[in-house]
Amino acid sequence: MISPYIKRVRAAIGHDLLLIPSVAVLPRDDFGRVLLVRHTDSGAWATIGGSIEPDETPEDAARREAEEEAGVVVELRGLLTVVGGPGYQVVYPNGDETAYVSVVYDAVVRSGAPRPDGDETSEVGWFTVAELPSLRLDELNRLLLGAVFDDQGLGRQR
């Protein structure tokens, strides 16, 4: 879902390149599996995440996105990495150009059973690192997961 803030900026700049600060959350379970969500628009698996609103911290954005997209309350366990650059630029079907700089957090689920929101996400699932390369991931998420898990067949940008 596009935030009111980004809608206002887009109204002013049109489809031009917009740099968006964002978060990604990687909840892991006791078996080391990572929780991902399947996006309804593309059908691709992705990390839980989204843009940071002007009035929130990256940590608050990470917790909000986990609750919105997967129905879980997470405890953030630390910063995994920060990613950005050419591989994190996207041109959306409507022509909007976006570049993401994403703060990536390690997390654990503290409450709630993972479930899709039915709007932005259609499915949730726990995956081992070994399973990640076989998933349908968009290029941005493939690079992000490769950066976190030191490639593991995901095509890490070097």
N, C-alpha and C positions, 0 to 999 in steps of 0.2 A: 504494500500500500504506500502510495506517495504521500509524504507529509505535507501539511499546509505550507510550511516554510519553503520546501523545494518547489511546490507549485507556484508560489509567488516569485521565486528566483527564475524559474523557467519562463514565466510570463514576461519577465523583463529581458531575458537573454535569448529566448527561443531555444533552438536545438544546439547552440554552441557548446563547446566543451565546458563542463562544470566539474570542479573538484569537490568530492564529497567525503568528509570524514565519516568513517563507519566502524562497526565492530563485527567480529565473528566470535561465536562461542562454541567451544568443543567440549560438551559434557562427556565424561568418560565414566564407565562403570568399573566394578571390581575386576572384571576380566580384561580391561584395557580397551574395550570397544568404545567407539565414538558414536554419539547420537547425531544423525543427519535428518534433514527434512526434504521431502520431494515438493518442488514448486508446481503449483497448478498451471501456471502459464506455459512453462517449457517442458514439464515432465522430468526435468533433471534433478538429481540429488544435489544438495547444497548444505553448507554449514548453516547453522542458525545465525542470523545476523541482520544488520540493516544500518541505516544512517543514524548518526548521533544528532539529536535535536539541539538547537541553540541553548536551551535551558537545562541540559542534563550533562552529567559527567559520562565518560566512556563506560565506567563500571555500571552506572544506572541504565545506560542504553543496552548494555549486554544483558542485564537481568530482565529488562522490559522485553527485549526481543525473544528471549527464551520462553517467557510466559506467553507472549502473543503467538509465536509461531509453533511452539511445541507443548504448551500447556503445563510447563514445569517451572518450579522455583529452583534456581541454581545458586550454589555457593561458588564464587569465583576463587580459584586456587592460585592464580598467578597469571602473569603475562607470558605468553608463548613466543610471540613475535609481532612485529609490525611490518606490513607489506604494502607495496605501492609501486608505481612505475608503469612502463609501457604495457606490460602483461595484464595490468589491472584496469585497462580502459575498455569500455563497452560502448557499442553503438546499438541502441535499442531499435526495435522494428519501427517505432514512430519517428526515428531520426535523431532522438536525443543522444548526445555524446556525453559520457560520464567517465571520469577518472576517480578511482577509489583509493584512499589510503585507509587501511583497515588495521585496527588494534585487535589482536587475536588472543582470547583468554582460554585458559584451561579451567574446567569447571566440573562440579559434581552435582547431580540432581539431589535436592534435599526434600522436595515434596512434589506430589502430583505424578500421575501416570502419563508418560509421553503420549500425545495425541495431536493430530493435525488440527489446524484451526478451521479447515473447510473452506477458507477463502484464499489465503496466500499459499497455504500448504495442504497437500492432499494425502500425505502419508508421512510417517516417521519410522525410523529404523535404527537399530544398533548394528554397527559394522566393525569388524577387525581391520587393522591397518592393511593386512594382506588382501582383504576384499575390496579395498578402495579403488584400485586400478581397473577393476571390472565393472564398476558402476558407471552409469551415464551421468557425467559431471560436465558442467560448462567449463570453458577454459579458465576462467577466473578462479573457480573453486578447485580445479585440478592443480593450478599453480599454488594456491593458498595451502592446500593440504600437503602438497609436495614440499613446500617451505617448512611446514610444521613437522612433518614426519621424515625429513631428510630424503626426499625423493620417493623411495619405496616403489619405483615404477610409475610414478605419477607425472614425471616430466618436469621436475623442478627447474625454474628459471635460474640460470647461473650468471 
